[in-house]
Amino acid sequence: MQPEPTVWVDDSHPIFRRGLVACLSAEGFRVAGESEALAPAPRTAGLDLLLFEAEGTGLRRAVAATRDPGAATRLVATVSERGEALVYSAVEAGVAAVLLRSELGPAVLVATLRAVACGHASVPSALLPRLLERAASGSAQGSGRLTEREREILRLLAEGEDTQEIAGRLCFSERTVKNLVHDLLVKMNCRNRTHAVATATRHGVI
């Protein structure tokens, strides 16, 4: 059984932040630290997830904190409102999941973080239609020239498959799948898997 992810929690509200830390610790997550406005900045070595408040300068600070090319830390943002612009900015910046604070409960929090640690991505379902529309004005460069293998990988990503599951479905090694996904994101000029799936769906690629 895989150990629970290591998480850094950043939030400007001490009570909310401590509640997140208590919840995650009770579920077996390893909380590496907590902060407000990412001060002190988390050490990304060995850090699986950075859970942060996206409002204000939070998104910019979180992206900067994980800019090290060698860092494997995945970003999970919380937002106070159903602000599609902020959610879309987060997706474009490479955030793996966005959680609405008004709908955030222990079960949702834990399930989302576990899924992100396994390679999945998540955005609020209520905002997905508008995000898909906005993706059309983003860059779908190369989407019409995708190979059948790349289209198949996109379909599997859209179904929520992680790297290990895709490798099993396609009889590839996990390293091969990671390389293929990386090349696909570069080809489509997309920041992450969520952005790629949204763009491909909007353009009828999958």
C-alpha positions in Angstrom: 0.0 0.0 0.0 1.3 3.4 -1.0 2.0 5.8 1.9 -0.1 9.0 2.0 1.4 12.0 0.3 3.5 14.7 1.9 1.7 18.0 1.9 2.5 21.6 2.7 -0.5 23.7 3.7 -0.6 27.5 3.0 -3.6 29.7 3.9 -4.1 33.2 5.2 -6.7 32.2 7.7 -5.1 30.5 10.7 -8.2 28.6 11.9 -9.0 27.3 8.4 -5.3 26.4 7.9 -5.1 24.5 11.2 -8.3 22.7 10.4 -6.8 21.5 7.1 -3.6 20.4 8.9 -5.6 18.5 11.6 -7.8 16.8 9.0 -4.9 15.7 6.8 -2.9 14.5 9.8 -5.8 12.5 11.1 -6.1 10.8 7.6 -2.4 9.8 7.7 -1.0 12.5 5.4 2.4 13.8 6.2 2.2 17.5 6.7 5.6 18.9 6.1 4.7 22.4 7.3 2.3 25.3 7.1 2.5 29.0 6.2 0.8 32.2 5.4 1.6 33.7 2.0 4.2 30.9 1.6 6.5 32.5 4.2 8.5 30.5 4.9 8.7 29.0 1.5 8.3 25.2 1.4 11.2 22.9 0.5 10.0 21.1 -2.5 12.4 18.2 -2.2 10.3 15.3 -1.1 7.1 17.4 -1.1 4.2 15.7 -3.1 1.5 18.4 -2.8 1.3 22.1 -2.1 -2.2 23.0 -0.9 -2.6 26.8 -1.1 -5.1 29.6 -1.2 -5.2 31.0 -4.8 -6.5 34.5 -4.1 -4.3 37.5 -4.2 -0.7 36.7 -4.9 -1.2 33.1 -3.8 -1.2 31.6 -7.3 1.9 33.4 -8.4 3.8 32.6 -5.2 2.8 28.9 -5.4 4.0 28.6 -9.0 7.2 30.4 -8.1 7.8 28.1 -5.1 7.6 25.0 -7.3 9.5 26.4 -10.3 12.5 24.1 -9.8 12.5 21.8 -12.8 13.5 18.9 -10.5 10.6 19.4 -8.2 7.8 16.8 -8.5 5.4 18.9 -6.3 1.9 19.2 -7.6 -0.2 22.2 -6.9 -3.8 22.1 -5.4 -5.5 25.5 -5.1 -8.5 26.6 -2.9 -10.7 29.4 -4.1 -13.4 31.3 -2.3 -15.7 32.1 -5.2 -16.8 30.5 -8.4 -14.4 32.8 -10.3 -13.9 31.2 -13.6 -11.0 33.6 -14.5 -9.1 32.6 -11.4 -9.8 28.9 -11.9 -8.7 29.1 -15.6 -5.6 31.0 -14.6 -4.8 28.3 -12.1 -5.2 25.5 -14.7 -3.0 27.4 -17.2 -0.4 27.9 -14.5 -0.1 24.1 -14.0 -2.4 23.6 -10.9 -3.5 20.0 -10.8 -6.8 20.6 -8.9 -9.0 23.5 -7.8 -11.2 23.2 -4.7 -14.1 25.6 -3.9 -13.8 26.5 -0.2 -17.6 26.8 0.1 -17.9 23.1 -0.9 -14.8 21.8 0.8 -15.3 19.0 3.4 -13.0 16.4 4.8 -14.1 13.7 2.3 -13.7 15.9 -0.7 -10.4 17.2 0.5 -8.9 13.8 1.2 -10.2 12.2 -2.0 -8.9 15.0 -4.2 -5.5 15.1 -2.7 -5.1 11.3 -3.0 -6.3 11.5 -6.6 -3.9 14.3 -7.5 -1.0 12.3 -5.9 -1.9 9.5 -8.3 -1.7 11.7 -11.3 -5.4 12.8 -11.7 -6.6 16.4 -12.0 -9.8 18.1 -10.9 -11.7 21.4 -11.4 -15.1 22.4 -10.1 -17.7 20.7 -12.3 -19.9 23.7 -12.3 -17.2 25.7 -14.1 -16.2 23.0 -16.6 -18.4 24.1 -19.5 -17.0 27.7 -19.4 -13.5 26.4 -19.0 -13.9 24.4 -22.1 -15.1 27.4 -24.0 -12.2 29.5 -22.8 -9.8 26.7 -23.8 -10.9 27.3 -27.4 -9.3 30.8 -27.3 -6.2 29.2 -25.8 -3.7 27.4 -27.8 -4.7 24.1 -29.5 -1.6 24.2 -31.7 -1.0 20.9 -33.2 -4.3 19.3 -31.9 -5.3 18.6 -35.5 -2.1 16.8 -36.1 -2.2 14.4 -33.2 -1.3 10.7 -33.8 -3.9 8.0 -33.0 -1.7 7.0 -30.0 -1.8 10.6 -28.7 -5.6 10.7 -29.2 -5.9 7.5 -27.3 -3.8 8.8 -24.4 -6.0 11.9 -24.3 -9.1 9.7 -24.2 -7.7 7.8 -21.2 -6.7 11.0 -19.5 -10.3 12.3 -20.0 -11.5 9.1 -18.3 -9.4 9.9 -15.3 -6.7 7.2 -15.8 -3.4 7.9 -14.1 0.1 7.1 -15.5 0.1 3.5 -14.1 -3.4 2.7 -15.5 -2.5 4.1 -18.9 0.7 2.1 -19.0 -1.4 -1.1 -18.2 -4.0 -0.3 -20.8 -1.5 0.4 -23.6 1.1 -2.2 -22.5 3.8 0.5 -22.1 6.2 1.2 -19.2 5.2 4.1 -16.9 8.3 6.0 -18.0 7.2 5.7 -21.7 3.7 7.0 -20.7 5.2 10.0 -18.8 7.4 10.8 -21.8 4.4 10.5 -24.2 2.3 12.8 -22.0 5.0 15.3 -21.7 5.5 15.4 -25.5 1.8 15.7 -26.0 1.5 18.7 -23.7 4.4 20.4 -25.5 2.8 19.7 -28.9 -0.6 21.1 -27.8 1.1 24.0 -25.9 -0.9 23.0 -22.8 0.3 23.5 -19.2 -1.0 20.2 -17.7 -3.3 17.2 -18.3 -6.5 19.1 -17.4 -5.7 21.8 -19.9 -5.0 19.3 -22.6 -8.2 17.4 -22.1 -10.3 20.6 -22.0 -8.7 21.8 -25.2 -9.0 18.5 -27.0 -12.7 18.1 -25.9 -13.6 21.6 -27.1 -12.0 21.0 -30.5 -13.6 17.6 -31.0 -10.3 15.8 -30.9 -11.7 13.3 -28.3 
